[in-house]
């Protein structure tokens, strides 16, 4: 989440900064015309025009005969209705409101009613709609299944306009293009004019009608809007995505307060002024949280139970009764359901409200002094020390439980990803309705549809499974776990990573280029850079390779921040996927759903209970493991983006053996001197030493994985060292070393140097193990270049 932005004026809700230049009137639908020349035609001219356009008089085909009879019968019935135009008579007949059963009205007096009678009337009405004689409402249009009527309408009204849109939808599947064409045709039928006359408001009006009438597939198929935008029909200021227009967007402070229905106008104005005063120091999420507490849980509750109240000076009995009500979550009848977990937090907001007014009254008495009152909440009632200690203990225990099980989780998510990929690949190779085996399970391929998704029936359970969805969920679960455990970033920071987040940093001493990951600010306004380890680079490469899907660049998508209620500009986000006919960024809810499914499939238990993994667990594990490995806390604070070391230490789960070891070290340091080096800001020299450590990790056979501040315990015997990450390019060098060791081993055996034999055999075993690791790395998928931008001029060691 980013810092709070200025309130957006009504009418620009849901728009990005670039979109706020448009006038609010641009998103209003075109008004419905009451009369136009086609609907005012007399009957003879109307019939001649429609028959000439939609029938062949000389052919004598059955369909044309049906249309002629149906048009005549329908006009006879409509002509008997009141009104000056054909549209007026159509609306007065009640057929538009009848929807699918509209033919029952003109056939009311006919007994019996045959199917061909309805077909004749439907054929005649198709001519009236395609000829723009009448313009039915969306309620009527959405209940018809006359594809021929829509096709003839496109050909008769604006064939060039619809053809141009079809060109911009060539990449989409056939069913998606047909759905988009139908929606565009409905707009033209309902509003009149041509494709070029469609405005943004018309699209919003159609989607609203689709939702009101529960039209199947209305929410997830915005291809028609994307085609209009791509073809240049909509203005440049129109949002890139239709969903931007369907969300309420950020509300002003006045709108937020008025949403709670406060009856006392002076108190309502006071709350608006108070929240406006605090808004610059709060992000939008915190602002709405404070407003909800003060408006709904505090003042509105007092108005409900004490009608006519208009002062902040509360009687002790009134204040006590309010606290008792606040302490529990209650149903609509006021019956307590359960204790309120954040009870003390809500009291803090109300106490701050009283204290802020009293403090501001000293600077601006005319504005705030009339509202100064004795706070009904004592300082002892908002003490959270015990509650925070309980939360800290619970989180530490969770971290101590999860940290040893992390390798088990990593193997599980890797295996799930491979199994899901194997299932979907085997299904794609199987014919429709054909059976196949994958991961030791039997499946039957379902009928191949136009959506591109792969479905199969599990022969063991008989359930139909979406293998495409399972493969996507397995991949993003794996990617989430790997990225979070390697970086320790927050989930919102991970979802905000883009292709532009990669920064190349050149070490000034060796000239080596080190990849860095630029993390956008989330809770704070300070961005930071993280070192990209080789393991993390492989994960990010796999993500980029997947998102690109063979294209030259990542798709540009806009992300919606549900907390800030703002849209980002189109950016190449790493965490995005194809959803229907458009690319969408992944959301927090989707990531959490993937992790829940992954936790259930992994079946990792602790104390006999299944263990559920959450995104923030990996941040605590990262901090705990880093500090246990010897990383100074103030360095860990910089890596995690914490402004205070105390925050970082709150994430670290302290083990009993760590307490003993660190206490002994503390005593030893205190005897010499009492420095506080681990609890101060990192200096330039220390940060340079931290970066310089990575210059010494490059060795002949690859990269040394030794942690910062730890000595080389193997005395530079890299072949034996388990921390060495081998480089496949150095395989000839290692094979030469292995062959040389074999010669030395034979010489030692010939000379009887038994001690030398044991040492050489140990080294040969380690060399053979690393040769195997090199072959496994070479067998993996080829690495895709990340496309790192050039180093920025402002990037430097002290700029992190």
C-alpha positions in Angstrom: 0.0 0.0 0.0 1.2 3.4 -0.8 0.8 6.8 0.8 -2.6 8.4 0.9 -3.6 10.3 -2.2 -5.8 13.3 -2.4 -9.6 12.7 -2.4 -11.0 12.0 -5.8 -13.9 14.1 -6.9 -17.3 12.4 -7.5 -17.6 11.3 -11.1 -14.0 10.1 -11.4 -14.3 7.2 -9.2 -12.3 4.1 -10.1 -9.9 6.0 -12.5 -6.2 6.2 -12.5 -4.3 9.5 -12.3 -4.1 9.5 -16.1 -7.9 9.0 -16.4 -8.9 11.8 -14.1 -8.5 14.3 -17.0 -11.7 13.1 -18.5 -15.0 14.8 -17.7 -17.5 12.9 -15.7 -20.1 13.3 -18.4 -18.0 11.2 -20.8 -19.0 8.0 -18.9 -22.8 8.7 -19.1 -24.7 6.6 -21.6 -26.4 8.2 -24.6 -30.0 9.1 -23.9 -32.7 6.9 -25.4 -34.2 8.6 -28.5 -38.0 8.9 -28.5 -38.3 9.1 -32.3 -36.2 8.5 -35.4 -37.0 8.3 -39.1 -37.3 4.5 -39.4 -39.9 4.3 -36.7 -41.9 7.2 -38.2 -42.2 5.5 -41.6 -45.7 4.7 -42.9 -46.5 1.1 -43.2 -46.3 0.8 -47.0 -42.8 2.4 -47.2 -41.7 0.4 -44.2 -42.7 -2.9 -45.7 -41.1 -2.2 -49.1 -37.8 -1.2 -47.4 -37.6 -4.2 -45.2 -38.6 -6.8 -47.8 -36.2 -5.3 -50.3 -33.4 -5.4 -47.8 -34.0 -8.8 -46.2 -35.8 -11.0 -48.7 -35.5 -12.0 -52.3 -38.9 -11.5 -54.0 -38.1 -13.7 -57.0 -36.7 -16.7 -55.1 -39.9 -17.7 -53.3 -38.0 -19.5 -50.5 -39.9 -20.8 -47.5 -37.9 -18.5 -45.2 -38.8 -15.4 -47.2 -42.5 -16.4 -47.3 -42.4 -16.9 -43.6 -40.9 -13.5 -43.1 -43.5 -11.8 -45.4 -46.4 -13.4 -43.5 -44.8 -12.7 -40.1 -44.1 -9.1 -40.9 -47.7 -8.5 -42.1 -49.3 -10.2 -39.0 -46.9 -8.4 -36.6 -47.6 -5.0 -38.1 -51.3 -5.7 -38.0 -51.1 -6.3 -34.3 -48.7 -3.5 -33.5 -50.8 -1.0 -35.5 -53.7 -1.6 -33.3 -51.7 -0.4 -30.2 -51.8 3.3 -29.1 -48.9 5.6 -30.1 -47.6 7.9 -32.9 -44.6 5.8 -33.9 -43.9 2.0 -34.2 -41.6 2.3 -31.1 -44.4 3.9 -29.1 -46.8 1.1 -30.1 -44.3 -1.6 -29.4 -43.8 -0.3 -25.8 -47.5 0.2 -25.3 -48.3 -3.4 -26.3 -46.3 -4.8 -23.4 -44.2 -7.1 -25.6 -41.0 -5.4 -24.6 -41.6 -6.1 -20.9 -42.8 -9.7 -21.6 -39.3 -10.8 -22.7 -39.1 -14.3 -24.1 -42.9 -14.9 -24.0 -43.8 -11.8 -26.0 -45.4 -13.8 -28.8 -48.2 -14.8 -26.3 -49.6 -11.3 -26.6 -50.5 -11.2 -30.3 -51.5 -14.9 -30.3 -53.8 -14.5 -27.2 -57.0 -15.0 -29.2 -55.7 -17.8 -31.5 -56.7 -21.4 -30.5 -54.8 -23.6 -30.9 -51.4 -21.9 -31.1 -48.9 -23.7 -33.4 -45.1 -23.5 -33.4 -45.1 -22.0 -36.9 -47.3 -19.1 -35.6 -44.6 -18.1 -33.2 -41.9 -18.6 -35.8 -43.7 -16.3 -38.2 -44.0 -13.5 -35.6 -40.3 -13.9 -34.6 -39.2 -13.7 -38.2 -41.2 -10.5 -38.7 -39.8 -9.0 -35.5 -36.3 -9.8 -36.7 -36.9 -7.6 -39.7 -38.2 -4.7 -37.5 -35.2 -4.9 -35.2 -32.6 -5.2 -38.0 -34.3 -2.4 -39.9 -34.1 -0.2 -36.8 -37.9 0.3 -36.8 -38.1 -0.6 -33.1 -35.4 -0.6 -30.4 -36.2 -3.2 -27.7 -34.8 -2.8 -24.2 -32.0 -4.9 -22.8 -34.5 -7.0 -20.8 -36.1 -8.2 -24.0 -32.8 -8.6 -26.0 -31.1 -10.7 -23.3 -33.9 -13.2 -23.3 -33.8 -13.9 -27.0 -31.6 -16.6 -28.7 -32.0 -15.4 -32.3 -28.4 -15.4 -33.6 -29.7 -14.8 -37.2 -31.4 -11.6 -36.1 -28.1 -10.3 -34.6 -26.1 -11.3 -37.7 -28.5 -9.6 -40.1 -28.5 -6.5 -37.8 -24.7 -6.2 -38.1 -24.8 -6.7 -41.9 -27.6 -4.2 -42.3 -26.6 -1.4 -40.0 -22.8 -1.1 -39.9 -21.0 -4.0 -41.6 -17.8 -2.0 -41.9 -17.7 -1.0 -38.3 -18.3 -4.6 -37.0 -15.8 -5.9 -39.4 -13.1 -3.6 -38.1 -13.8 -4.7 -34.6 -13.6 -8.3 -35.6 -10.1 -7.7 -36.9 -9.0 -6.5 -33.4 -10.4 -9.7 -31.9 -8.6 -12.2 -34.1 -6.4 -13.4 -31.2 -9.4 -14.5 -29.1 -11.2 -17.8 -29.3 -14.3 -18.2 -31.5 -16.8 -18.3 -28.6 -15.3 -15.1 -27.1 -15.5 -13.3 -30.4 -19.1 -14.3 -30.9 -20.0 -13.2 -27.3 -18.3 -9.8 -27.9 -20.1 -9.3 -31.2 -23.4 -10.1 -29.6 -22.8 -7.5 -26.8 -21.8 -4.9 -29.4 -24.9 -5.6 -31.5 -27.2 -5.3 -28.4 -25.7 -1.8 -27.8 -26.3 -0.7 -31.4 -29.8 -2.1 -31.4 -30.7 -0.5 -28.1 -29.0 2.9 -28.6 -29.1 3.3 -32.3 -26.4 4.7 -34.5 -23.3 3.0 -35.6 -20.3 1.3 -33.9 -18.4 4.5 -34.0 -21.1 6.2 -32.0 -20.7 3.9 -28.9 -19.5 5.7 -25.8 -18.1 4.4 -22.5 -21.4 5.0 -20.7 -23.1 2.6 -23.2 -20.7 -0.2 -22.1 -21.4 0.5 -18.4 -25.1 0.5 -19.0 -24.9 -2.9 -20.8 -22.9 -4.5 -18.1 -25.3 -3.2 -15.5 -28.2 -4.8 -17.5 -26.3 -8.1 -17.7 -25.9 -8.2 -14.0 -29.5 -7.2 -13.2 -30.9 -9.9 -15.5 -28.3 -12.5 -14.3 -27.0 -13.1 -17.8 -24.6 -16.0 -17.9 -21.0 -15.1 -18.4 -21.5 -11.3 -18.1 -18.8 -10.6 -15.5 -15.8 -12.4 -17.0 -16.1 -11.5 -20.7 -15.0 -7.8 -21.3 -13.6 -8.5 -24.8 -16.2 -6.2 -26.4 -14.9 -3.2 -24.4 -11.3 -4.1 -25.1 -12.0 -4.3 -28.8 -13.7 -0.8 -28.8 -10.7 0.6 -26.9 -8.1 -1.0 -29.2 -10.0 0.1 -32.4 -10.0 3.7 -31.2 -13.8 4.0 -30.9 -13.6 5.0 -27.2 -11.6 8.2 -26.3 -8.0 8.0 -25.2 -9.0 9.0 -21.6 -11.2 5.9 -21.2 -9.8 3.3 -18.8 -8.0 0.4 -20.4 -10.3 -2.1 -18.5 -14.0 -2.2 -18.1 -13.7 -3.3 -14.5 -12.3 0.2 -13.7 -15.8 1.6 -14.4 -17.7 -1.0 -12.5 -16.0 -0.4 -9.2 -17.1 2.3 -6.8 -13.5 3.6 -6.4 -12.2 5.8 -3.6 -14.8 7.9 -1.8 -14.2 11.3 -0.3 -14.2 11.9 3.4 -17.6 13.4 3.3 -19.0 10.3 1.4 -17.4 8.0 3.9 -18.9 9.7 6.9 -22.3 10.2 5.3 -22.4 6.4 4.6 -22.9 5.8 8.3 -26.1 7.8 8.5 -25.1 10.1 11.4 -28.2 12.1 12.6 -26.5 14.9 14.5 -25.3 17.4 11.9 -22.7 19.2 14.1 -21.0 15.9 15.1 -21.1 14.8 11.5 -19.3 18.0 10.5 -16.8 17.6 13.4 -15.9 14.0 12.3 -15.4 15.3 8.7 -13.1 18.0 9.9 -11.2 15.6 12.2 -10.6 13.0 9.5 -9.6 15.7 7.0 -7.0 16.9 9.6 -5.6 13.4 10.0 -5.8 12.3 6.3 -2.3 13.6 5.3 -0.7 11.3 7.9 -2.7 8.2 7.0 -3.0 5.9 4.1 -6.5 5.4 2.7 -6.9 2.0 4.5 -6.1 3.4 7.9 -8.3 6.4 7.2 -11.3 4.2 6.5 -10.6 2.1 9.5 -10.5 5.2 11.8 -13.7 6.5 10.2 -15.5 3.2 10.7 -14.6 3.1 14.4 -15.5 6.7 15.2 -18.6 6.9 13.0 -20.2 3.4 13.3 -18.9 1.8 16.4 -18.8 5.0 18.5 -21.1 7.8 17.6 -23.7 6.0 15.6 -24.0 3.4 18.3 -24.6 6.2 20.8 -27.3 7.7 18.6 -29.1 4.4 18.3 -29.2 3.8 22.1 -29.4 7.4 23.2 -31.6 9.3 20.7 -31.0 13.0 20.5 -27.4 12.9 21.9 -25.3 15.8 20.6 -22.3 16.3 22.8 -19.0 14.5 23.3 -19.4 14.9 27.1 -20.7 11.4 28.0 -22.2 10.5 31.4 -20.3 7.7 33.1 -23.2 5.3 32.8 -23.6 6.1 29.1 -19.8 5.6 28.5 -19.8 2.3 30.4 -22.8 0.9 28.5 -21.1 1.8 25.2 -17.9 0.0 26.2 -19.9 -3.1 27.2 -21.6 -3.1 23.8 -18.3 -2.6 22.0 -16.7 -5.5 23.8 -18.8 -8.1 21.8 -19.7 -8.7 18.2 -23.5 -8.6 18.1 -26.2 -9.7 15.6 -28.9 -7.5 14.1 -31.0 -7.8 17.3 -28.1 -6.7 19.6 -27.5 -10.2 21.0 -23.8 -10.9 21.7 -22.2 -13.5 19.4 -18.5 -13.5 20.4 -15.9 -11.2 22.1 -14.4 -8.5 19.8 -10.8 -9.4 19.2 -9.6 -5.9 18.5 -11.6 -4.3 21.3 -8.6 -2.4 22.8 -7.6 -1.1 19.3 -11.1 0.4 18.8 -10.7 2.1 22.2 -7.4 3.5 21.1 -9.0 5.3 18.1 -11.7 6.9 20.3 -9.2 8.0 23.0 -7.0 9.5 20.3 -10.0 11.3 19.0 -10.6 13.1 22.3 -6.9 13.7 22.9 -6.3 15.2 19.4 -9.2 17.6 19.8 -7.9 18.8 23.2 -4.4 19.3 21.8 -5.5 21.1 18.7 -7.7 23.4 20.7 -4.6 25.0 22.1 -3.6 26.1 18.6 -7.0 26.8 17.1 -9.5 27.4 19.9 -12.3 28.8 17.7 -12.4 25.6 15.7 -11.8 22.9 18.3 -12.3 24.3 21.8 -16.2 23.9 21.8 -15.7 20.1 21.4 -13.1 19.6 24.1 -14.5 17.1 26.7 -13.2 14.6 29.3 -12.2 11.4 27.6 -14.4 8.5 28.7 -11.6 6.0 28.2 -8.8 5.7 30.8 -5.2 5.0 29.8 -5.2 1.7 31.6 -8.1 0.5 29.4 -6.0 0.8 26.2 -2.9 -1.0 27.5 -2.0 -3.7 24.9 1.3 -5.0 26.4 -0.2 -8.3 27.5 -2.1 -8.8 24.3 0.9 -8.0 22.1 3.0 -10.4 24.2 0.5 -13.2 23.7 0.5 -12.5 19.9 4.3 -12.5 19.9 4.5 -15.8 21.7 2.0 -17.4 19.4 3.7 -16.2 16.3 7.2 -17.3 17.6 5.8 -20.7 18.3 4.4 -20.9 14.8 7.7 -19.9 13.3 9.6 -22.4 15.4 7.2 -25.1 14.2 7.4 -24.1 10.5 11.1 -23.4 10.1 12.3 -27.1 10.5 9.5 -28.2 8.1 10.4 -25.7 5.4 12.5 -28.2 3.4 9.5 -30.7 3.5 7.3 -27.9 2.1 9.7 -27.1 -0.7 9.9 -30.7 -1.9 6.1 -30.9 -1.7 5.4 -27.8 -3.8 8.0 -28.8 -6.4 6.5 -32.2 -6.7 3.0 -30.8 -7.0 4.1 -28.5 -9.8 5.7 -31.4 -11.7 2.7 -33.7 -11.2 0.2 -31.0 -12.3 2.3 -30.2 -15.4 2.5 -33.9 -16.3 -1.2 -34.4 -16.0 -2.1 -31.4 -18.2 0.5 -32.4 -20.8 -0.7 -36.0 -20.9 -4.3 -34.8 -21.3 -3.5 -32.5 -24.2 -1.9 -35.4 -26.1 -4.9 -37.6 -25.5 -7.9 -37.5 -27.9 -11.3 -36.3 -26.9 -13.1 -38.8 -24.7 -9.9 -40.8 -24.6 -8.3 -42.4 -21.5 -4.8 -41.7 -20.3 -2.5 -42.3 -17.4 -0.6 -39.6 -15.5 1.2 -39.6 -12.1 -0.2 -43.1 -11.5 -3.8 -42.1 -11.9 -6.3 -42.9 -14.6 -8.2 -40.1 -16.4 -10.6 -39.7 -19.3 -10.3 -36.6 -21.4 -13.5 -34.6 -21.6 -14.8 -33.1 -24.8 -12.5 -30.5 -26.2 -14.1 -27.0 -26.0 -13.3 -23.6 -27.4 -12.0 -22.1 -24.1 -8.6 -23.8 -24.4 -8.9 -25.3 -20.9 -8.2 -28.9 -20.3 -10.8 -31.0 -18.4 -10.6 -34.6 -17.5 -12.6 -37.1 -15.4 -10.8 -38.8 -12.6 -11.6 -42.5 -13.1 -11.0 -43.3 -9.4 -13.5 -40.8 -8.1 -15.7 -40.0 -11.1 -15.2 -36.2 -10.6 -14.5 -33.8 -13.4 -11.3 -31.9 -12.8 -10.0 -28.7 -14.4 -6.4 -29.7 -15.1 -5.5 -26.3 -16.5 -6.6 -24.6 -13.2 -4.7 -27.2 -11.1 -1.5 -26.6 -13.1 -1.8 -22.8 -12.8 -2.5 -23.0 -9.1 0.4 -25.4 -8.5 2.9 -23.2 -10.5 1.9 -20.0 -8.7 2.0 -21.8 -5.3 5.6 -22.9 -6.1 6.5 -19.4 -7.3 5.0 -17.7 -4.3 6.8 -19.9 -1.8 10.1 -19.6 -3.6 10.0 -15.8 -3.9 8.8 -15.2 -0.4 11.3 -17.5 1.3 14.2 -16.0 -0.7 13.3 -12.4 -0.2 11.2 -12.1 2.9 9.0 -9.4 1.2 5.3 -8.8 1.9 2.7 -10.3 -0.3 1.6 -6.9 -1.6 5.2 -6.1 -2.5 5.6 -9.5 -4.3 2.5 -8.8 -6.4 3.8 -5.4 -7.3 7.0 -6.7 -8.8 7.4 -5.8 -12.5 9.9 -6.5 -15.2 11.3 -3.0 -14.4 12.1 -4.2 -10.8 15.4 -5.7 -12.0 18.4 -3.4 -11.5 22.0 -4.1 -12.5 24.6 -3.1 -9.9 28.3 -3.1 -10.9 30.8 -3.8 -8.1 33.3 -0.9 -8.3 36.3 -3.2 -7.4 35.8 -6.1 -9.8 33.4 -4.7 -12.4 31.1 -7.7 -11.9 27.4 -7.1 -12.5 25.2 -8.1 -9.6 21.5 -8.4 -10.3 19.3 -6.6 -7.7 15.6 -6.6 -7.1 13.9 -3.3 -6.5 11.0 -3.6 -4.1 8.4 -0.9 -4.3 7.3 0.7 -1.1 4.4 -1.0 0.7 3.9 0.1 4.3 6.6 2.7 4.2 7.6 5.3 1.5 11.2 4.0 1.2 11.9 1.5 -1.5 14.9 -0.9 -1.2 17.1 -3.2 -3.2 17.6 -6.9 -2.6 20.3 -9.1 -3.9 19.1 -11.7 -6.4 20.6 -15.1 -5.5 21.1 -17.7 -8.2 18.2 -19.7 -6.8 15.9 -16.7 -6.9 17.0 -15.8 -10.4 15.9 -19.3 -11.6 12.5 -18.8 -10.1 12.0 -15.3 -11.6 13.2 -16.6 -15.0 10.6 -19.4 -14.9 7.9 -16.8 -14.0 8.9 -14.5 -16.9 9.1 -17.4 -19.3 5.6 -18.4 -18.4 4.0 -14.9 -18.5 5.6 -14.0 -21.8 4.1 -17.1 -23.4 6.4 -16.8 -26.4 5.9 -13.0 -26.9 8.7 -10.5 -27.0 7.6 -8.7 -23.8 5.4 -9.2 -20.8 1.8 -8.0 -21.2 0.9 -4.6 -19.7 -1.9 -4.8 -17.1 -3.4 -2.5 -14.5 -3.7 -3.7 -10.9 -6.4 -2.6 -8.5 -5.4 -2.0 -4.9 -8.4 -3.1 -2.8 -7.1 -1.2 0.2 -6.2 2.1 -1.4 -9.0 1.7 -4.0 -6.9 2.9 -6.8 -5.7 1.5 -10.2 -2.1 1.4 -11.2 -1.0 2.4 -14.7 -0.4 -0.5 -17.2 2.8 -2.2 -16.1 4.5 -5.6 -16.9 3.7 -7.3 -13.6 5.5 -10.6 -13.0 2.6 -12.1 -11.2 -0.1 -12.2 -13.8 -2.1 -14.8 -15.7 -4.5 -15.2 -18.6 -8.1 -15.0 -17.4 -10.6 -15.6 -20.2 -9.8 -13.1 -22.9 -7.5 -10.7 -21.0 -4.4 -10.7 -18.9 -5.0 -9.9 -15.2 -2.6 -9.4 -12.3 -2.8 -12.0 -9.5 -4.7 -10.9 -6.4 -4.1 -11.6 -2.7 -7.2 -13.8 -2.6 -6.0 -15.9 -5.5 -2.5 -16.4 -3.8 -4.1 -17.3 -0.5 -6.4 -19.8 -2.2 -3.4 -21.4 -3.9 -1.6 -21.7 -0.6 -4.6 -23.2 1.1 -4.9 -25.8 -1.6 -1.1 -26.4 -1.5 -1.2 -26.8 2.3 -4.0 -29.4 2.1 -2.3 -31.3 -0.7 1.1 -31.3 1.1 -0.4 -32.9 4.2 2.3 -31.5 6.5 1.3 -31.9 10.2 2.6 -30.5 13.4 1.5 -32.0 16.7 -1.0 -34.2 14.8 -2.7 -31.1 13.3 -2.5 -30.1 9.6 -0.3 -27.1 9.1 -1.5 -24.2 7.0 1.0 -22.0 5.4 0.3 -18.3 4.9 2.2 -15.6 2.9 3.4 -13.7 6.0 4.8 -16.9 7.6 7.7 -16.8 5.1 8.6 -13.3 6.2 9.0 -14.4 9.8 10.9 -17.5 8.7 13.2 -15.4 6.6 14.0 -13.0 9.4 14.5 -15.7 12.0 16.8 -17.8 9.7 18.8 -14.7 8.7 19.5 -13.6 12.3 20.2 -17.2 13.4 22.7 -17.5 10.5 24.7 -14.5 11.9 23.2 -11.6 9.9 23.2 -8.5 12.2 19.7 -7.3 13.1 20.3 -3.8 11.8 21.3 -5.3 8.4 18.2 -7.5 8.5 16.1 -4.4 9.2 17.4 -2.8 6.0 16.7 -5.9 4.0 13.2 -6.2 5.3 12.4 -2.5 4.9 11.8 -1.9 8.6 12.4 1.6 9.9 13.2 0.3 13.4 15.3 -2.7 14.5 12.7 -3.5 17.2 10.2 -4.3 14.4 12.6 -6.7 12.9 13.3 -8.4 16.2 9.5 -8.8 16.6 9.6 -11.1 13.6 12.5 -13.2 14.9 11.6 -16.3 16.9 14.3 -16.7 19.6 15.3 -20.3 20.3 16.5 -21.4 23.8 20.0 -22.3 22.5 20.2 -18.9 20.8 19.5 -17.2 24.1 22.3 -19.0 25.8 24.8 -18.5 23.0 24.0 -14.8 22.6 24.0 -14.2 26.4 27.5 -15.7 26.7 28.7 -13.5 23.8 27.2 -10.5 25.4 29.0 -11.1 28.7 32.3 -11.5 26.8 31.8 -8.2 25.0 30.7 -6.4 28.1 33.9 -7.3 29.9 35.9 -5.5 27.2 33.5 -2.7 26.4 29.8 -2.3 26.0 29.1 -1.5 22.3 25.6 -1.3 20.9 26.6 -2.1 17.4 23.8 -4.4 16.6 21.1 -1.9 17.5 22.1 1.2 15.5 21.8 2.2 11.9 24.2 0.6 9.5 27.2 2.7 8.6 28.6 3.2 5.1 31.7 1.1 6.0 29.7 -1.8 7.3 27.4 -1.8 4.3 30.5 -1.7 2.0 31.9 -4.7 3.9 28.6 -6.5 3.5 28.6 -5.9 -0.3 32.3 -6.7 -0.6 31.7 -10.1 0.9 30.0 -11.1 -2.3 33.1 -10.2 -4.3 35.0 -13.0 -2.5 32.3 -15.6 -3.2 33.4 -16.1 -6.8 35.8 -19.1 -7.1 37.1 -21.2 -9.9 34.4 -23.9 -9.8 31.4 -21.6 -9.3 30.0 -19.4 -6.4 30.6 -19.9 -2.7 27.5 -19.8 -0.6 29.2 -18.8 2.6 27.2 -16.4 4.7 28.4 -12.9 5.5 30.6 -12.7 8.6 31.4 -16.4 8.7 35.0 -17.8 8.1 35.8 -20.4 5.6 35.7 -23.6 7.7 37.1 -25.8 4.9 40.3 -23.8 4.5 39.5 -23.0 0.9 39.1 -26.7 0.0 36.2 -25.8 -2.3 35.9 -29.3 -3.9 34.9 -30.7 -0.5 32.8 -27.7 0.6 29.0 -28.3 0.6 28.4 -24.5 0.3 30.0 -24.4 -3.2 27.4 -23.8 -5.9 29.0 -25.3 -9.0 29.0 -23.5 -12.4 28.2 -25.9 -15.3 30.7 -24.0 -17.5 33.5 -25.2 -15.2 32.8 -28.9 -15.7 36.0 -29.5 -17.8 38.0 -28.0 -15.0 36.4 -30.3 -12.4 36.8 -33.4 -14.6 40.5 -32.5 -14.9 40.7 -32.3 -11.1 38.9 -35.6 -10.7 41.3 -37.3 -13.1 44.3 -35.8 -11.3 42.9 -37.1 -8.0 42.6 -40.6 -9.5 46.3 -40.5 -10.5 47.3 -39.3 -7.0 45.2 -42.0 -5.4 46.9 -44.7 -7.4 50.3 -43.3 -6.5 49.4 -43.2 -2.8 48.2 -46.8 -2.9 51.5 -47.9 -4.6 53.6 -46.0 -2.0 51.5 -47.2 0.9 50.5 -43.7 2.1 47.3 -44.9 3.8 46.5 -41.4 5.4 46.8 -39.8 2.0 44.6 -42.5 0.5 41.8 -41.6 2.9 42.1 -37.9 2.3 42.1 -38.3 -1.5 39.1 -40.7 -1.5 37.1 -38.1 0.5 38.0 -35.4 -2.0 37.2 -37.6 -5.0 33.7 -38.4 -3.5 33.0 -34.7 -3.1 34.2 -34.0 -6.7 32.0 -36.8 -8.1 29.0 -35.3 -6.2 29.6 -31.9 -7.7 30.0 -33.4 -11.2 26.6 -34.9 -10.7 25.2 -31.6 -9.7 26.6 -29.9 -12.8 25.0 -32.5 -15.0 21.6 -31.9 -13.3 21.9 -28.2 -13.9 22.8 -28.7 -17.6 19.7 -30.9 -18.0 17.4 -28.2 -16.7 15.5 -25.9 -19.0 17.6 -23.3 -20.7 17.8 -19.9 -18.9 16.0 -16.9 -20.4 17.6 -13.6 -20.3 15.8 -11.4 -17.8 16.3 -8.2 -19.9 17.9 -6.3 -17.1 18.0 -2.5 -17.6 21.2 -0.5 -17.4 22.4 0.6 -14.0 20.9 3.8 -12.8 23.1 6.8 -12.2 21.6 7.1 -8.7 22.3 3.5 -7.8 25.2 3.0 -5.4 26.3 1.2 -2.3 25.0 3.9 0.0 21.7 4.3 -1.8 20.2 1.1 -0.5 
